[in-house]
């Protein structure tokens, strides 16, 4: 959200002798509300500051406090708008400042919030005690990162007004008897509840809210060895960015070569490059599990199954037609009885040549087997996915370094040929050791995963890793060590 910082140019238009004290004012009001008093862990909380000023009073008595002229010269002071302890603040979607059409009421107004200019949304006017009030609203969204009590501190609405004004040749309109007014809201306490453990799906990775899933693929008719693009779109309301997305890589016939992710406040989109194996008839339905706060239950939704037509065989796997003895295959010629060679009839050069010729079929067989083995390894979807995991990880963190957890999970899932949900598991250390990773490195990986993901399940802080969340440098170094271990175990 773009805002103009006002602290360096804040000029209170009050003389030293002016009265400055908090007083109750019937000309303005301030209300702070939360979307729920008992949110669940990782449930998005909407906090709204709703305030209003009587229109005639604002027009005739309010004093502009800033060099930058505000549409309504009031200031909101609420530190929690920038950071609320125990939560992760979602980036606010600021209402666009629209051009005012003559004769029409503006839909937004510029005010001061924590000494920065901000665009507030204008709500319908209200009637209170026979007076008309201009009503505005500011909204923030937070995701609780721990279970227990969550305090919403008091906020204040501040403005200056005067009983009258006099005209000055140099200073223009000068206030008479200015006063500074401050209206405070009450502090509130919210109770953050832990997510239930009963009936929790195995594929649940921390999504809380309400979601819709949709997939589409192009092309749907292709030849083995060609690629298609699968777009997975998740939309709705919830803690976007706080969970792992499902992947079609669970099907052994679908080789995921790479992925690109896009995210907005109301959606996450994954685009996969996929190479389907010959004979694959469909991209199966992709399941996604989330917790719905409204019902207090876990829900699992599925995308539609997408039919595919994959023709032919993969390049490099075609076998040559059997040769005709004596024509295409010289080694199928039968020896003639009257042409038997005896080593006693050969000299040293001839004996060497005979040994060399007799070894050629064996050398050819070994070379052919090696070549076919290398082709088979190169065409193996699981192996190709594993080898591409490191490249995809580097691309992911280059595109968005803030998503270290999801990038690390995707790398491990590709390397171990499992689902992302299976990576976020207390058995990860044992799985890594079984895959050829050393005990110490496996423990470090388990600790980092717990630090990044384990708190999504219960809301408790992980205890297996000291200090804060691992940095991008630590995760990159960890993946390099894992890549060395995986390649060594091949």
Secondary structure, 3 states (H helix, E strand, C coil): CCCEECHHHECCCCCCCCEECCCCCCCEEEEEEECCCCCECCCEEEEEEEEEEEHHHHHHHECCCECCCCCCCCEEECHHHCCCCCEEEECCCCCCCCCCCCCCCCCEEEEEECCEEEEEEEEEEEEECCEEEEEEEEEEEEEECCCEEEEECCCEEEEEECCEEEEECCCEEEEECCEEEEEECCCEEEEEECCCCCCCCCCCCCCEEEEEEEEEEECCEEECCCCEEEEEEEEEEECCCCCCCCCHHHCCCEEEEEEEEEEECCEEEEEEEEEECCCCCEECCCEEEEEECCCCEEEEEECCCEECEEECCCCCCCCCCCCCECCCEHHHCCCCHHHCCCHHHCCHHHHHHHHHHHHHHHHHHHHHHHHHHHHHHHHCHHHHHHHHHHHHHHHHHHHCCCCHHHHHHHHHHHHHCCCHHHHCCCCHHHHHHHCCCCHHHHHHHHHHHHHHHHHHHHCCCCCCCCCCCCCHHHHHHHHHHHHHHHHHHC
